[in-house]
Amino acid sequence: MSKRTDLRVLKTQKLIRDSFLSLIDKKGFAIITINDIAEKAQINRSTFYLHYTDKYALLDKMVDEAMEKLVALVAPEAHIQSKNLDVESLRQNIQAILTIIAEDVIFYKIIFGENRMFNLREKMADILKQKFGQSFREQTLIPDELFLEMVTSLYMGAIAWWLSRGTAYSPSYMAQQLVKIVTMGPAKVCGLIDTEG
């Protein structure tokens, strides 16, 4: 396949993907047809079928690609130096993850939406638990399962909240806030424990 053909294929796939997301956002996934997608993308049905077998295959492909990008960045062990947390490294990593989400905000907004029918959120939570579990098992001061649930819920909840507010804050700002909560804990963040002491 020539470079020119590759670019055409990528352009068509992006067109299909963008049209699909726009339709999900407006109509919901359940009632969208291939005709709807083809019409919105201004392509023939046969062109759609050259790339995907049906709308489920398209969605699966999109979810798999999103997971691949995010999983590549989740590496808690990379922020531990001699059993100490490298706070700046953690902040940069969180910012990088949030930047990826911000660049494809419509997709993630739909995925993290209220109906949550696409299970990306659950897949992400499972991967976070697995990665944190590998890095911190038997080091925590509370039961491992409880620790993993709390930390995962913190990250996933923050992302869902951020998306529900239209990503009003920058990835950099959100990363700073998450790092504060992770490093200081809720009591210090609320000013209930003296940070000077």
C-alpha positions, 0 to 999 in steps of 0.5 A: 500500500502506497503512502498516499493510499495510507493517508487516504485510508486514515483520512476516511477512518477519521471521518467515519470515527468523527461522524460516529462520535457526533451521532452517539453524542446526539442520538445515543449509540443504540439507534445509530445505523450504518446508513446514519454514519455513512450519510454523516461522513458523506461516504457510501455504505460499502466504504464503511464496510471496507473498514469495519464490519459493523458499528460494534467493531468500530466502537471496539476499535476505538476503545482498544486504541484509547486503552492502548494509548492510556495504558502505555502512560500508566507506570506508577513504578516510574515515579518511585525512587529509592522508595520515595515518590518523585512528585514532579514525575508523577505530575508530568505523567498525570498531565500527559494522560489528561492531555491525551483525554483533552485531545479527544474530549468528545470520545472520552465524554461519551465513554465516561458519560452517565450511561457508561455502556461502553465499559472503557471506564471499568477497563481503565479502572481495572488496569489502574488497579493492576498497575498500582497493585504491582507497584505497591503490593504489601507496602500499604498501611491499609489493606491492599484491596481497599488502597487500590479501590480508593486510589483508582476511584480518586483518579477515575472520579477526577477524570469523570468530574473534569469531563462533566465540567467540559474540561474547564481546567487545563490538564496542567492545573488538574494534574497539580490538584490531583498530585496535592490530593495524592501527596497531602491527603484529603485532611491536609487539602481541607486545611484540617491538618497543619501543613507547617507542623 
